[in-house]
Amino acid sequence: MNRSSRIVLAFLVTAVLVGLIAWLLWPQPAPPAPKPVPITLPVNSGAEVTVSPVPSNDPIRHPVQAIEATEASPRPLPALGQSDARLQQDLNALVGRKNVQTFVLLESFVRRAVATVDNLGREHAAPSMWPVHPTAGRFTTLKQGEGEVINPDNGQRYVPLVQFIESVDSRKAVQLYVSLYPLFQQAYVELGYPKAYFNDRLVAVIDQLLSTPVIEGPLAVTLVDVKGPIASERPWTRYEFSDEKLQSLAAGQKMLLRTGPVNHRRLKAKLLDIRKLLTKAELPASVKP
């Protein structure tokens, strides 16, 4: 495998493995944010993200320098704003044009991936910032008693993505993540975190995802009633978990639950593998291996 191909794998682990999980999300209403700072993507990106910057003076917990590197002289990186073209070429060569068209949204990919990783640990992960195309099909439910539960067959929609994620060589990808780190850090600073460290945020979000309980039984959901003169063309996007504790979880955790227990376990295993390679630190007490 040549170096350009391995570089693509690094993108896939840091963004596809975590950011592509956003492919599983049905859209939710965005909560209000106090004093937001707009961060606009390059012209013609068609997306804008609003965040509240949270500067931090905390010491770096998970330095990328501590991750085993592959080569002493890494390949020079393109400028952040000019990285899409090379990424597209490498992805087409590595996984084929059809797979790229199916899964990946290439425009402003690094910026989208960083924003999505950050948002996975928050209440809402804006679909406009996903680095991927939405999943095919639609979210479905079944009647149960007086309410509704997630259709067990709904998990089949996510199998192609789960298989795609599992196919990534974790060790090679994480090693090369080190050489790409300046791009991710720059995008994180641009997002509104000038004093924060993206790799720490990545590990924190992975830990949060790993702490999500695998639920075997049916998951009850409720369709939120939105009043208005115009009927919604996609009412299935307004479902919430009936259990308040589940609905209060972060966006990424709710995404994992919606994939179903089988996919959830497979994604959790891959996340745990990546986490072990990203840092030698012990898992938090809230995370069950």
ZAVO-79915 format. One record per residue: x, y, z of N, C-alpha, C in turn. Coordinates in steps of 0.001 Angstrom, whole numbers, padded with zeros to 6 digits, always signed. Each point is the difference from the previous one (the first is absolute). Example, Ala and Ser with C-alpha at 12.3 -4.5 7.8 and 13.67 -1.06 7.14 Angstrom:
BEGIN
+013190-005690+007800-000890+001190+000000+000900+001200+000000 -000350+001050-000720+000820+001190+000060-000770+001090+000730 
REM end
This chain:
BEGIN
+000852-001200+000000-000852+001200+000000+000878+001236+000000 -000211+000920-000952+000836+001190-000052-000413+001010+001050 +000853+001017+000141-000216+000943+001092-001279+000815-000175 -000295+000404-001247-001207+000794-000204-001243-000794+000392 +000015-001294-000253-001133-000826+000400-000103-000091+001508 +001138-000110+000665-000051-000079+001460-000450+001326+000601 +000336+001100-000653-000472+001297+000485-001520+000043-000031 -000576-000553-001050-001451-000040-000081-000583-000779+001179 +000667-001095+000381-000497-000776+001133-000015+000822+001275 +000970+000887+000150-000005+000846+001189-001237+000880+000027 -000356+000556-001142-001232+000777-000076-001199-000867+000348 +000016-001223-000489-001148-000865+000225-000180-000327+001466 +001089-000189+000733-000124-000336+001416-000461+001195+000813 +000671+001124-000183-000324+001158+000824-001333+000622-000340 -000369-000032-001277-001258+000615-000400-001048-001032-000380 +000369-001001-000784-000972-000995-000419-000442-000842+001189 +000955-000451+000812-000349-000843+001128-000861+000731+001009 +000301+001268+000231-000780+000765+000968-001002+000897-000714 +000516+000776-000935-000892+000917-000696-001025-000700-000855 +000338-001126-000623-000950-000698-000856-001114-000645+000795 +000182-000126+001297-001100-000496+000817-001186+000957-000108 +000284+001237-000337-001082+000959-000211-000893-000388-001165 +000471-000871-000862-000806-000523-001102-001255-000685+000524 +000034-000425+001275-001087-000757+000582-001081+000880+000615 +000205+001269+000040-000874+000897+000743-001236+000382-000788 -001172+000020+000658-001127+000692-000604+000038+001408+000570 -000277+001050-000790+000159+001376+000448-000870+000310+001205 +000486+000920+000857-000726+000447+001170-000021+001522+000008 -000991+000612+000688+000014+001455+000112+001234+000460+000746 +000647+001037-000484+001208+000510+000637-000361+000807+001235 +000657-000252+001162-000288+000761+001204+000614+001385-000092 -000575+000960+000733+000603+001341-000009+001337-000004+000703 +000925+000817-000464+001329+000093+000605+000260+001443+000405 +000540+000232+001196+000238+001363+000443+001180+000631-000713 -000226+001213-000507+001050+000798-000624+000851-000815-000963 -000599-000566-001030+000774-000819-000939+000932+000834-000859 +001055-000650-000463+000940+000629-000915-000082-000740-001326 -000446+000636-001101-000134-000709-001270+001346-000310-000622 +000147-001210-000447+001185-000426-000739-000476-000433-001381 +000400+000708-001041-000490-000266-001341+001044-000745-000809 -000447-001062-000669+000896-000769-000844+000297+000781-001274 +000967-000454-000796+000372+000734-001198-001186+000234-000931 +000139+000950-000895-001052+000347-000941-000439-001249-000770 -001314-000108-000212-000614-001112-000735-000035-001303+000799 +000352+000050+001280-000077-001224+000796-001440-000361+000311 -000861+001015+000024-001412-000261+000249-000294-000334+001438 +000914+000312+000930-000259-000330+001396+000599+001048+000906 -000624+000179+001134+000517+000915+001000-000216-000642+001360 +000952+000108+000856-000116-000567+001334+000107+001112+001026 -000807-000088+001048+000031+000976+001074+000404-000703+001279 +001019+000509+000659+000497-000636+001207+000250+001052+001057 +000058-000444+001232+000408+000856+001105+001399-000408+000404 +001023+000802-000264+001371-000398+000309+000198-000209+001483 +000774-001029+000310+000290-000312+001391+001505-000072+000180 +000670+001148+000061+001450-000008+000181+000386-000730+001283 +001125-000661-000035+000435-000755+001159+001492+000200+000225 +000363+000138+001259+001408+000089+000376+000477-001312+000615 -000814-001041-000103+000371-001291+000569+001185-000584-000754 +000868-000731+000678+001130-000637-000693-000484-001065-000964 +000782-000247-001047-000341-001029-000981+000060-001370+000672 -001051-000772-000153-000085-001302+000646+000472-001130-000907 -000251+000147-001300+000316-001075-000937+000779+000564-001190 +001273+000323+000196+000787+000575-001096+000198-000989-001135 -000122+000485-001222+000181-000895-001138+001438-000476-000103 +000924+000751+000603+001404-000415-000040+000216-001326+000714 -000946-000357+000881+000134-001255+000741-000464-001207-000804 -000633+000256-001152-000465-001082-000851+001142-000458-000893 +000151-001291-000120+001081-000548-000808-000089+000486-001442 +001068+000584-000508+000032+000494-001376+000488-001085-000951 -000337+000136-001266+000405-001002-000986+001318+000341-000665 +000222+001296-000241+001196+000402-000724+000614+001234+000647 +001309+000074-000050+000688+001144+000597-000229+001275-000803 -000170-000126-001310-000190+001165-000863-001364-000083-000677 -001039+000524+000666-001343-000092-000578-000144+000837-001259 -000895-000408-000843-000269+000721-001242-000566+001380+000315 +000460+001051-000687-000527+001348+000257-001510+000048-000208 -000666+000744+000867-001449+000099-000086-000423+001136-000919 -001132-000148-000677-000542+001123-000756-000605+001015+000957 -000250+001205-000487-000710+000978+000816-001401-000528+000285 -000548+000361+001138-001317-000494+000392-001039+000286-001082 +000007+001196-000539-000978+000374-001002+000225-000629-001353 +001118-000701-000173+000317-000622-001278+000139-001516+000119 -000523-000564+001061+000191-001435+000253-001053-000878-000662 -001107+000577-000466-001093-000816-000534+000376-000732-001290 +000713+000684-000892+000306-000596-001298+000840-001258+000152 +001050+000082+000826+000847-001174+000186-000755-001115+000719 -000846+000391+000945-000793-000990+000714-000916-000749-000957 -000639+000722-000914-000884-000642-000961+000750-000987-000885 +001156+000399-000477+000789-000886-000847+000406-001261+000761 +000478+000184+001232+000462-001143+000791-001151-000927+000367 -001152+000565+000353-001149-000826+000355-000511-000795-001199 -000057+000666-001156-000433-000715-001206+000929-001171-000310 +001315+000226+000174+000968-001050-000277-000073-001126+001027 -000307+000347+001248+000023-000982+001076-001277-000835+000085 -001160+000668+000028-001249-000733+000227-000932+000029-001200 +000388+000695-001061-000826+000040-001194-000938+001194-000013 -000240+000518-001186-000842+001185-000141-001410-000229+000550 -000534-001210-000213-001361-000275+000457-000115+000106+001513 +000963-000560+000737-000040+000084+001455+000153+001425+000480 +000865+000760-000657+000163+001404+000370-001315+000749-000198 -000646-000218-001128-001257+000676-000282-001098-000440+000962 +000071-001249+000457-001022-000518+000907+000134+000570+001398 +001242+000096+000506+000192+000327+001397+000468+001431+000269 +000905+000508-000809+000784+001166+000409-000460+001286-000679 -000100+001055+000787-000200+001344-000516+001354+000690+000055 +000620+000196-001137+001409+000400-000056+000238+001487+000259 -000945+000842-000342+000235+001436+000125+000201+000389+001470 +001108+000667+000293+000337+000425+001371-000043-001186+000960 +000536-001131-000443-000121-001246+000747+000600+000107+001399 +001218+000542+000114+000646+000056+001311-000792+000889+000954 -000429+001145-000490-000773+000904+000855-001317-000651+000437 -000650-000669-000930-001247-000676+000344+000237-001117+001014 +001072-000752-000198+000297-001109+000901+000273+000493+001410 +000785+001063+000123+000324+000547+001316-001258+000522+000685 -000834+000720-000738-001235+000528+000566-000923-001129+000444 -000069-001067-000794-000868-001122+000339+000509-000736+001225 +001298-000238+000073+000570-000659+001179-000339+000806+001257 +000182+001310-000072-000305+000847+001153-001481-000066+000356 -000859+000043-001013-001435+000016+000245-000542-001330+000486 +000676-001106-000313-000465-001302+000464-000079-000062+001523 +000836+000774+000669+000005+000012+001457-000943+001026+000592 -000780+000657-000844-000921+001029+000465-001438-000412-000271 -000934+000894+000285-001420-000330-000109-000451-000182-001440 +000634+000703-000912-000463-000009-001387+001191-000054-000946 -000083-000874-001005+001024-000090-001039-000625+000447-001311 +000270+001230-000398-000672+000599-001151+000236-000803-001268 -001059-000453-000665+000173-000759-001250+000745+000782-001070 -000102+001329+000021+000668+000806-001021+001516-000103+000088 +000520-000509+001118+001447-000099+000176+000529-001416-000170 -000868-000977-000289+000489-001368-000150+001015-000100-001130 +001037-000824+000148+000957-000237-001083-000441-001138-000911 -001261-000381+000104-000512-001142-000758-001408+000292-000493 -000443-000819-000949-001363+000099-000485-000944-000736+000961 -001229+000485+000143-000952-000699+000876-000231-001427-000476 -000342-000868+000955-000265-001390-000335-001216-000131-000898 +000004-001018-000829-001136-000247-000879-001190-000508+000810 -001188+000135-000576-001192-000474+000673-000484+000974+001056 -000901-000471+000832-000564+000857+001036-000127-000762+001300 +000012+000740+001086-000165-000562+001333-001422-000535+000147 -000148-001210+000559-001316-000619+000127-000252-000463+001429 -001265-000054+000350-000414-000426+001340-001089-001056-000106 -000312-000615+001138-001100-000952+000098-000904+000410+001160 -001279-000259-000136-000926+000249+001087+000206-001041+001093 +000007+000461+001253+000081-000919+001135-000860+000568+001119 -001098-000669+000266-000919+000520+000996-000561+001348-000436 +000120+000977+000882-000488+001340-000302+001061+000871-000677 +001199-000536-000144+001086+000815-000543+000674-000642-001202 +001258+000417-000223+000774-000503-001130+001408-000361+000473 +000606-000957-000684+001385-000387+000267+000755+000009-001321 +001331+000095+000076+000821-000048-001206-000135-001371-000649 -000257-000013-001280-000112-001250-000744+001344-000739+000043 +000017-001263+000458+001274-000747+000050+000686-000075-001360 -000778+000017-001073+000589-000052-001340+000713+001293-000373 -000211+001039+000784+000624+001284-000308+001524-000101+000003 +000540-000910+000807+001449-000158+000093+000653-000456-001294 -000777-000634-000886+000573-000477-001254+000470+001149-000878 -000568+001186+000175+000396+001147-000808+001455+000381+000244 +000505-000336+001176+001320+000463+000414+001109-001022-000222 -000373-001218-000397+000990-001065-000158+001101+000360-000994 -000308+000575-001177+001092+000346-000919+001022+000942+000608 -000461+000980+000757+000929+000931+000639+000839-000701+001063 -000633-000837+000815+000734-000724+001043+001079-000880-000625 -000341-000688-001070+000984-000836-000682+001135+000844-000571 -000340+001169-000520+001004+000904-000547+000968+000452+001094 -000536+000352+001164+000825+000434+001124+000892-001138+000488 -000556-001207+000092+000776-001140+000494+001142-000360-000944 -000117+000365-001261+001032-000356-000969+001262+000852+000120 -000069+001093+000740+001154+000893+000140+001056-000642+000910 +001264+000032-000434+001104-000488+000822+000261+001026+001100 -000399-000327+001219+000043+000971+001091+001415+000487+000297 +000940-000917+000109+001356+000379+000403+000668+000903-001033 -000063-000376-001255+000634+000818-001029-000656+001372-000098 -001322+000022+000142-000714+001265-000104+000339+000936+001154 +000017-000519+001216+000293+000850+001154+001441+000486-000036 +000918-000832-000426+001391+000430-000111+000130+001186-000955 -000724-000049-001092+000082+001079-000976-000824+001216+000395 -000920-000183+000915-000735+001137+000557+000968+001024+000585 +001099-000480+000537+001007+000902+000567+000518+000969-001062 +000277-000515-001185+000555+000851-001045-001024+000988-000543 -001275-000302+000171-001062+000878-000481-000511+000946+001083 +000461-000162+001209-000599+000714+001123-000053+001516-000170 +001006+000666-000555-000098+001460-000133-001246+000465-000745 -000489-000761-000974-001209+000378-000719-001222-000022+000922 -000090-001045+000803-001135-000115+000916+000061+001077+001080 +001202+000257+000507+000141+001020+001031-000349+001380-000548 +000440+000292-001219-000315+001290-000597-001514+000163-000173 -000662-001064-000455-001449+000071-000167-000699+000177+001338 +000544-000599+001050-000589+000127+001337+000148+001423+000526 +001133+000603-000246+000207+001396+000394-000980+000898-000750 -000142-000228-001299-000930+000788-000805-001438-000169+000477 -000310-001151+000543-001349-000275+000473-000368+000838+001221 +001022+000538+000685-000271+000839+001159+000665-000457+001274 +001058-000814-000112+000697-000521+001174+001501+000314-000095 +000373+001246+000127+001398+000383-000220+000972-000543+001035 -000493-000381+001173+000892-000485+001046-000239-001470+000329 -000825-000659-000774-000313-001400+000262+000760-000907-000961 +000024-001287+000319+000801-000985-000725-000942-001047-000577 -000034-000109-001332-000985-000857-000642+000153-001466+000390 +001216-000505+000122+000158-001411+000333-000606-000321+001363 +000087+000947+000952-000653-000204+001291-001514-000089-000177 -000533+000857-000864-001442-000023-000248-000407-001310-000676 +000799-000470-000935-000282-001252-000690-000058-001158+000987 +000979-000095+000887+000020-001078+000983-001187+000115+000950 -000325+001229+000415-001129+000205+000907-001313-000434-000640 -000172+000301-001279-001223-000394-000697-000058-001518-000164 +001133-000619-000321+000030-001455-000099-000370-000632+001344 +000537+000530+001097-000337-000523+001319-001492+000142+000283 -000549+001119-000414-001442+000215+000192-000815-001009-000805 +000412-000252-001238-000681-000985-000822+000128-001399+000598 +001191-000330+000502+000224-001321+000590-000840-000217+001259 -000370+001073+000679-000799-000114+001223-001481-000222-000281 -000399+000073-001258-001402-000184-000356-000421-001447+000233 -001028-000236+000790-000412-001387+000264-000615-000655-001227 +000285-001286-000182-000633-000772-001072-001344-000491+000528 -001050+000382-000667-001355-000363+000448-000580-001052-000934 -000332-001147+000572-000472-001128-000795-001473+000120-000377 -000813+000449+000928-001436+000033-000232-000429+001113-000929 -001290+000048-000311-000520+001053-000884+000160+001378+000632 +000322+000974-000818+000182+001370+000460-001231+000813-000366 -000700+000480+001017-001209+000778-000222+000352+001404-000483 -000736+000463-000986+000208+001339-000547-001334+000720-000103 +000078+001331-000037-001178+000848-000076+000178+001004-001122 -001010+000169-000809+000042+000977-001075-000355+001363+000558 +000937+000933-000095-000220+001344+000513-000998+000720-000900 -001019+000564+000613-001036+000703-000743+000434+001446-000211 +000198+000363-001258+000390+001359-000347-001179+000679-000681 -000518+001061+000625-001151+000701-000545+000431+000927-001127 -000865+000146-000970+000286+000914-001104-000979-000199-001128 -000112+000988-000866-000973-000093-001097+000401-000973-001101 +001287-000348-000072+000494-000876-001052+000420-001334+000609 -000540-001072-000504+000345-001324+000515+001434-000353-000350 +000668-000692+000925+001379-000403-000228+000070-001061-001091 +000968+000157-000923+000196-000998-001048+000808-001190+000488 +000683+000147+001148+000821-001081+000548-000278-000128+001499 -001220-000410+000384-000340-000039+001433+000853-000960+000804 +000573-001021-000668+000793-000991+000738+001299+000594+000555 +000335+001214-000402+001216+000631+000520-000232+000628+001377 -001218-000056+000510-000306+000688+001256-000172-000967+001174 +000438-001226-000170-000138-000960+001096+001048+000255+001082 -000437-000179+001246+000889+000073+001158-000209-001249+000844 +001004-000321+000823-000152-001114+000922-001033+000367+001065 -000872-000941+000315-001015+000248+001029+000625+000063+001388 +001056-000762+000205+000724+000012+001276+000803+001292+000103 -000292+000807+000992+000669+001293+000144+001502-000151+000190 +000431-001065+000669+001434-000203+000212+000712-000253-001329 -000617-000770-000873+000600-000263-001309-000033+001250-000869 -001093+000729+000050-000118+001201-000819+000983+001078+000444 +000440-000044+001261+000941+001000+000515+001451-000335-000337 +000250-001169-000607+001360-000361-000388+000496+000911-001115 +001305-000009-000203+000591+000797-001075-000433-000541-001355 +000132+000841-001026-000447-000364-001345+000632-001302-000479 +001316-000151+000189+000680-001206-000453-000477-001250+000710 -000316+000113+001296-000487-001153+000741-001367-000445-000509 -000859+000962-000300-001321-000343-000523+000105-000632-001388 +000980+000445-000770+000212-000615-001303+000347-001476+000139 +000888-000319+000931+000386-001396+000212-001203-000847+000398 -000845+000521+000875-001180-000745+000419-000916-000286-001182 -000114+000953-000904-000912-000174-001134+000491-001041-001003 +001264-000330+000042+000515-000993-000949-000428-001414+000362 -000460-000222+001226-000358-001336+000442+001145-000658+000745 -000284-000974+000871+001033-000578+000866+001135-000690-000744 -000282-000655-001127+001061-000700-000733+000995+000991-000582 -000497+000999-000712+000889+001018-000561+000702+000789+001096 -000719+000260+001087+000576+000744+001124+001232-000721+000538 -000097-001312+000202+001142-000758+000520+001179+000035-000979 -000288-000132-001282+001069-000014-000997+000704+001357-000054 -000767+001077+000057+000595+001335-000008+000773+000264+001292 -000541-000480+001106+000672+000188+001282+001344-000723+000020 +000056-001200-000561+001253-000749-000056+001040+000753-000821 -000423+000582-001105+000932+000747-000836+000456+001273+000703 -000913+000676+000655+000359+001209+000742+000991-000314+001122 -000203-001112+000678+000908-000399+001074+001388-000289-000557 +000067-000641-001149+001271-000278-000661+000721+001306-000339 -000727+000944-000572+000582+001290-000346+000452+000744+001240 -000803-000061+001046+000330+000710+001248+001311-000511+000598 +000203-001294-000052+001231-000586+000536+001220+000463-000782 -000179+000246-001294+001106+000449-000831+000240+001501+000129 -001057+000749+000290+000129+001454+000136+000680+000408+001295 -000186-000781+001045+000524+000380+001304+000276-001241+000848 +000994+000105+000855+000314-001079+000947-000748+000183+001305 -000778+001079+000114-000713+000292+001236-001077-001048+000261 -000273-000215+001281-001031-000949+000389-001368+000509-000384 -000909-000937-000222-001377+000384-000271-000634+000606+001241 -000831+001012-000154-000716+000556+001157-000871-001061+000659 -000332+000216+001254-000819-000971+000724-001368-000182-000622 -000473+001020-000704-001344-000058-000593-000047-000861-001249 +001172-000395-000509+000065-000776-001228+000206-001469+000339 -000885-000842-000479+000131-001429+000203+000533-000649-001271 +001157-000661+000062+000580-000620-001197-000874-001134-000527 
REM end
